Amino acid sequence: MKNKFISAIILTVSIVACSPVPNTSVFETLPTKNLAKVLEKEPDFETIYTQITEGVKSFNEIEKAKFNDITWSKIYTMYKFSSDTLKTNPLFEQWRQEWDDKFGKYNEQVDSVITYWKDYKEKNSLDRFVRVEFAEIDKDYYSYSYDVKEVNLGFRLIPVNGRIEQVKFNYRFSAKINSYYGERRNCISTTPFSSPVVRYWEVNYSDEQTLKNLNTESFKRDYDIKVEVTDVRKDGINYSINDLNIPSSVSSYLDDETGILADYYRNEIIEDLLCPEYKRSYEYTLDKWDELMAEKFPRQQAFMKLIEDKEMDE
């Protein structure tokens, strides 16, 4: 056992001695000739050297003093470890399996939660009182030119069972080519109606830039529009979608279940309703990685974190 220990020390010393990366402070740039020799034997040193020399420019004297023990050799040793996929890939695979054992079950459970609230929302939808449908694009023009003065969207309000005293709704639209829906635009109609009626709302400047070059047919061809009734007054009683008390994370998911943020909202549901300690797979593995690096290279890790924090603040 003693011989093995001595051999390990000799091997480590030999590796350090053979390394062309100097054990000088990272706050000291390397002379060109020295740097050339290092890059000749260790080409990937360029990456870490460039990052460090640029990063330490923003260090004040106190920060330099705190990390005066950090050398190029120490930093490069950490860098070589982190870039050695033969060592790191098995670790990440292990951590992914750990995550799956601990949190994987919630991916199935969240489907049941979403289904429940989706059915609940549909059964209690305010569409049972009034339906709102996109009808047409209407434009006003300046009298002295062919320029568009304003763009109005017309919506057809259809009472389902009797007179509607007031209705509020919102809409948002997306080009069919990318399915990215913009911000919600809110509309309110305070004039009662007992039969289908088309009413108009002026769009804001941002939407006008999109819609002024379209007509009703081209809009329906190239865009999808989502309309949601949020408030209704009928027979003197106010009804609101807020009365359903749908959790905000679920509501966000149902609004964007086919969009680019769907997976994000699924994870939010898990964290809010199923497991407060839940971590996404990448969060779990990154935390494990940070713990490992802090254990093996505590000083280098703290130094690199300060550089990263400064880069984020710029």
C-alpha positions as CSV (number, residue, x, y, z in Angstrom):
1,M,0.0,0.0,0.0
2,K,2.9,2.4,0.9
3,N,4.6,1.7,-2.4
4,K,1.4,2.4,-4.4
5,F,1.0,5.7,-2.5
6,I,4.6,6.7,-3.3
7,S,4.1,5.7,-6.9
8,A,1.0,7.8,-7.2
9,I,2.9,10.9,-5.8
10,I,5.8,10.3,-8.3
11,L,3.3,10.0,-11.2
12,T,1.5,13.2,-10.2
13,V,4.8,15.2,-9.8
14,S,6.0,13.8,-13.2
15,I,2.8,15.0,-14.9
16,V,3.1,18.5,-13.4
17,A,6.7,18.7,-14.2
18,C,6.2,17.7,-17.8
19,S,3.3,20.2,-18.3
20,P,4.4,23.2,-20.4
21,V,1.8,25.4,-18.6
22,P,3.6,27.5,-16.0
23,N,2.7,27.7,-12.4
24,T,2.6,31.5,-12.4
25,S,-0.3,33.8,-11.4
26,V,-3.2,34.2,-13.8
27,F,-2.9,37.9,-13.3
28,E,0.4,37.8,-15.2
29,T,0.2,37.5,-18.9
30,L,2.7,35.0,-20.4
31,P,5.5,36.3,-22.6
32,T,4.9,35.6,-26.3
33,K,7.7,33.0,-26.6
34,N,6.5,31.1,-23.5
35,L,2.9,31.2,-24.7
36,A,3.9,29.9,-28.1
37,K,5.7,26.9,-26.5
38,V,2.6,26.1,-24.4
39,L,0.3,26.3,-27.4
40,E,2.6,24.1,-29.4
41,K,2.2,21.3,-26.9
42,E,-1.3,22.2,-25.5
43,P,-3.4,23.8,-28.3
44,D,-6.5,23.9,-26.2
45,F,-4.8,26.2,-23.7
46,E,-5.8,29.0,-26.0
47,T,-9.4,28.7,-25.0
48,I,-8.8,29.1,-21.3
49,Y,-6.0,31.6,-21.7
50,T,-8.2,33.9,-23.8
51,Q,-11.1,33.7,-21.3
52,I,-9.0,34.3,-18.2
53,T,-6.9,37.2,-19.6
54,E,-10.1,38.9,-20.7
55,G,-12.0,38.1,-17.5
56,V,-9.4,39.4,-15.0
57,K,-9.3,42.8,-16.7
58,S,-12.4,43.8,-14.6
59,F,-10.9,42.5,-11.3
60,N,-10.2,45.2,-8.6
61,E,-7.2,45.0,-6.3
62,I,-9.1,43.3,-3.5
63,E,-10.3,40.6,-5.9
64,K,-6.8,40.0,-7.2
65,A,-5.5,39.7,-3.7
66,K,-8.1,37.1,-2.8
67,F,-7.2,34.9,-5.8
68,N,-3.5,35.6,-5.9
69,D,-2.9,31.8,-5.4
70,I,-4.6,30.9,-8.7
71,T,-2.0,30.0,-11.3
72,W,-2.2,29.0,-15.0
73,S,-1.3,25.5,-14.1
74,K,-4.1,25.1,-11.5
75,I,-6.7,26.5,-13.9
76,Y,-5.5,24.4,-16.8
77,T,-5.6,21.2,-14.6
78,M,-9.3,22.0,-13.8
79,Y,-10.0,22.7,-17.5
80,K,-8.4,19.4,-18.6
81,F,-10.5,17.5,-16.1
82,S,-13.7,19.1,-17.2
83,S,-13.0,18.5,-20.9
84,D,-12.1,14.8,-20.4
85,T,-15.3,13.2,-21.7
86,L,-14.0,9.7,-20.8
87,K,-14.2,10.8,-17.2
88,T,-17.2,13.1,-17.3
89,N,-19.6,11.3,-19.5
90,P,-20.1,8.4,-17.1
91,L,-20.7,10.9,-14.3
92,F,-23.4,12.7,-16.3
93,E,-25.0,9.4,-17.2
94,Q,-25.0,8.5,-13.5
95,W,-26.6,11.8,-12.5
96,R,-29.3,11.5,-15.2
97,Q,-30.2,8.1,-13.9
98,E,-30.3,9.5,-10.4
99,W,-32.6,12.2,-11.6
100,D,-34.9,9.7,-13.3
101,D,-35.1,7.6,-10.2
102,K,-36.0,10.6,-8.1
103,F,-38.1,12.8,-10.3
104,G,-38.9,10.9,-13.5
105,K,-42.3,9.7,-12.2
106,Y,-43.6,13.3,-12.2
107,N,-43.6,13.4,-16.0
108,E,-46.4,10.9,-16.0
109,Q,-48.3,12.4,-13.1
110,V,-48.3,15.9,-14.6
111,D,-50.3,14.6,-17.6
112,S,-53.1,13.6,-15.2
113,V,-53.0,17.0,-13.6
114,I,-53.2,18.8,-16.9
115,T,-56.0,16.6,-18.2
116,Y,-58.1,17.3,-15.0
117,W,-57.8,21.1,-15.2
118,K,-58.3,21.1,-19.0
119,D,-61.6,19.2,-18.7
120,Y,-62.6,21.5,-15.8
121,K,-61.9,24.6,-17.8
122,E,-63.8,23.4,-20.8
123,K,-66.8,22.4,-18.7
124,N,-66.9,25.8,-17.0
125,S,-65.9,27.9,-20.0
126,L,-67.7,31.2,-20.4
127,D,-68.4,30.1,-24.0
128,R,-71.5,28.5,-22.5
129,F,-72.9,32.1,-22.4
130,V,-71.4,33.7,-25.5
131,R,-69.0,32.8,-28.3
132,V,-66.6,35.2,-29.8
133,E,-65.2,34.7,-33.3
134,F,-63.0,36.7,-35.6
135,A,-65.1,38.3,-38.4
136,E,-63.0,40.6,-40.5
137,I,-60.3,43.3,-40.9
138,D,-61.6,46.8,-41.5
139,K,-59.4,49.7,-42.5
140,D,-59.9,53.5,-42.6
141,Y,-57.8,55.5,-45.0
142,Y,-56.7,59.2,-45.0
143,S,-58.9,61.2,-47.4
144,Y,-55.9,62.8,-49.1
145,S,-53.9,59.6,-49.7
146,Y,-54.1,55.8,-49.9
147,D,-52.3,55.4,-46.6
148,V,-54.0,53.5,-43.8
149,K,-55.3,55.7,-41.0
150,E,-56.3,52.9,-38.7
151,V,-57.0,49.2,-38.6
152,N,-59.9,47.6,-36.8
153,L,-60.6,44.0,-36.1
154,G,-64.2,42.9,-36.2
155,F,-65.4,40.1,-33.9
156,R,-68.7,38.3,-34.1
157,L,-70.4,38.1,-30.7
158,I,-72.9,35.2,-30.5
159,P,-75.1,34.8,-27.4
160,V,-75.8,31.2,-26.7
161,N,-78.8,31.4,-24.5
162,G,-80.4,34.8,-24.2
163,R,-79.3,38.4,-23.7
164,I,-75.7,39.3,-22.8
165,E,-75.3,42.6,-21.0
166,Q,-71.5,42.8,-21.1
167,V,-68.6,40.7,-22.3
168,K,-64.8,40.9,-22.0
169,F,-62.4,38.9,-24.1
170,N,-58.9,38.8,-25.3
171,Y,-57.3,37.7,-28.5
172,R,-53.8,37.0,-29.8
173,F,-52.6,35.9,-33.2
174,S,-49.7,34.1,-34.8
175,A,-48.3,33.5,-38.2
176,K,-49.1,29.9,-39.1
177,I,-45.5,29.4,-40.2
178,N,-44.1,29.7,-36.7
179,S,-47.0,29.4,-34.2
180,Y,-45.6,32.1,-32.0
181,Y,-48.5,34.0,-30.5
182,G,-48.0,37.6,-29.6
183,E,-49.4,39.5,-26.6
184,R,-53.0,39.4,-25.6
185,R,-55.2,42.3,-26.6
186,N,-58.1,43.0,-24.4
187,C,-61.6,44.0,-25.6
188,I,-64.8,44.9,-23.8
189,S,-68.4,45.3,-25.1
190,T,-70.8,47.1,-22.8
191,T,-73.8,47.4,-25.1
192,P,-76.2,44.5,-24.5
193,F,-77.1,42.2,-27.4
194,S,-79.5,39.3,-27.8
195,S,-78.6,38.1,-31.3
196,P,-75.3,37.8,-33.1
197,V,-73.6,41.1,-33.8
198,V,-70.2,42.2,-35.2
199,R,-68.3,44.9,-33.3
200,Y,-65.0,46.5,-34.0
201,W,-61.9,47.3,-32.0
202,E,-58.9,49.4,-33.2
203,V,-55.6,47.7,-33.0
204,N,-52.5,49.2,-31.5
205,Y,-49.6,50.5,-33.5
206,S,-47.6,47.3,-33.3
207,D,-50.4,45.1,-34.7
208,E,-51.3,47.7,-37.2
209,Q,-47.9,47.3,-38.9
210,T,-48.7,43.7,-39.5
211,L,-52.3,44.0,-40.4
212,K,-52.4,47.0,-42.6
213,N,-51.0,45.0,-45.5
214,L,-53.6,42.2,-45.1
215,N,-57.2,41.7,-45.8
216,T,-59.6,39.3,-44.1
217,E,-58.9,36.5,-46.5
218,S,-55.2,36.7,-46.4
219,F,-55.2,37.0,-42.6
220,K,-57.3,33.8,-42.3
221,R,-55.0,32.1,-44.7
222,D,-51.7,33.1,-43.1
223,Y,-52.6,33.6,-39.4
224,D,-54.2,31.7,-36.6
225,I,-56.1,33.7,-33.9
226,K,-57.0,32.6,-30.4
227,V,-59.9,34.2,-28.6
228,E,-60.8,33.7,-24.9
229,V,-63.9,35.1,-23.2
230,T,-62.8,36.2,-19.7
231,D,-65.8,38.0,-18.2
232,V,-69.6,38.0,-18.9
233,R,-72.5,39.8,-17.3
234,K,-75.8,38.0,-17.8
235,D,-79.1,38.5,-16.0
236,G,-77.4,40.9,-13.6
237,I,-74.8,38.3,-12.6
238,N,-71.1,38.6,-13.2
239,Y,-69.1,35.6,-14.3
240,S,-65.3,35.6,-14.6
241,I,-62.7,33.1,-15.7
242,N,-60.8,34.0,-12.5
243,D,-63.6,32.4,-10.4
244,L,-62.4,29.0,-11.7
245,N,-59.2,29.4,-9.6
246,I,-57.1,27.4,-12.0
247,P,-53.4,27.4,-10.8
248,S,-51.4,29.9,-12.6
249,S,-48.8,27.4,-13.9
250,V,-51.6,25.2,-15.3
251,S,-53.3,28.2,-16.9
252,S,-50.0,29.3,-18.5
253,Y,-49.6,25.8,-19.9
254,L,-53.1,25.5,-21.3
255,D,-52.6,28.9,-23.0
256,D,-49.4,27.6,-24.7
257,E,-49.6,23.8,-24.8
258,T,-48.4,23.6,-28.3
259,G,-46.0,26.5,-28.1
260,I,-42.3,26.8,-27.4
261,L,-42.8,27.3,-23.7
262,A,-44.9,24.2,-23.1
263,D,-42.2,22.1,-21.5
264,Y,-41.2,25.0,-19.3
265,Y,-44.8,25.3,-18.0
266,R,-45.1,21.5,-17.5
267,N,-42.1,21.7,-15.2
268,E,-43.7,24.7,-13.4
269,I,-46.8,22.6,-12.7
270,I,-44.7,19.8,-11.3
271,E,-42.9,22.2,-9.0
272,D,-46.1,24.1,-7.9
273,L,-48.5,21.1,-7.4
274,L,-46.6,17.9,-7.2
275,C,-43.0,18.3,-5.8
276,P,-41.7,21.6,-4.4
277,E,-38.2,20.1,-4.4
278,Y,-38.4,19.2,-8.1
279,K,-35.5,20.0,-10.3
280,R,-35.3,19.8,-14.1
281,S,-32.9,17.2,-15.4
282,Y,-30.4,19.8,-16.6
283,E,-30.6,21.6,-13.3
284,Y,-30.0,18.5,-11.3
285,T,-26.9,17.4,-13.4
286,L,-25.5,20.9,-13.3
287,D,-25.8,21.1,-9.6
288,K,-24.1,17.8,-9.3
289,W,-21.3,19.0,-11.6
290,D,-20.9,22.2,-9.5
291,E,-20.7,20.2,-6.3
292,L,-18.0,17.9,-7.9
293,M,-15.9,20.8,-9.2
294,A,-16.2,22.7,-5.8
295,E,-14.9,19.5,-4.1
296,K,-12.0,18.8,-6.4
297,F,-11.1,22.4,-7.4
298,P,-12.6,24.7,-4.7
299,R,-10.3,27.7,-5.4
300,Q,-10.4,27.5,-9.1
301,Q,-14.2,27.0,-9.1
302,A,-14.7,30.1,-7.0
303,F,-12.4,32.1,-9.3
304,M,-14.2,31.0,-12.4
305,K,-17.5,31.7,-10.9
306,L,-16.5,35.3,-10.2
307,I,-15.4,35.7,-13.8
308,E,-18.8,34.3,-15.0
309,D,-20.7,36.6,-12.7
310,K,-18.8,39.6,-14.0
311,E,-19.5,38.6,-17.6
312,M,-23.3,38.3,-16.8
313,D,-23.3,41.8,-15.3
314,E,-21.8,43.4,-18.4
